[in-house]
Amino acid sequence: MKTLSDSKNLHDLRSIPRNRRSAKPALPTTAILNLYMARNERDRLVKERIRLFKRKIQIDRRLQEIEGEMDEALKNNQKLAKEMRGKPLKEPEDKKSKGGKLSSMILGY
């Protein structure tokens, strides 16, 4: 199943390789401008990579916390279920005196 992040969007257009060809004749100053633009793009990509790396670390930490919480909740629920199953049902006092056997039914919702 495709999600929104799997579909092509504007961010994919930035990753298209560029030839930077032009019909205009190359001027001596365009080399400096091209170098400046390439350096700016490189710096932007380095910053974005660092930001994504930090975000990945945050996501991994949160996933570990959630898994720990889920494990703890599962242990607590299993412990509670064992306690509920292990408890003998207490007969009411009036039934005990009559000597009748108490039948019980547990409803699970």
Secondary structure, 3 states (H helix, E strand, C coil): CCCHHHCCCHHHHHCCCCCCCCCCCCCHHHHHHHHHHHHHHHHHHHHHHHHHHHHHHHHHHHHHHHHHHHHHHHHHHHHHHHHHHHCCCCCCHHHHHHCCCCCCCCCCC
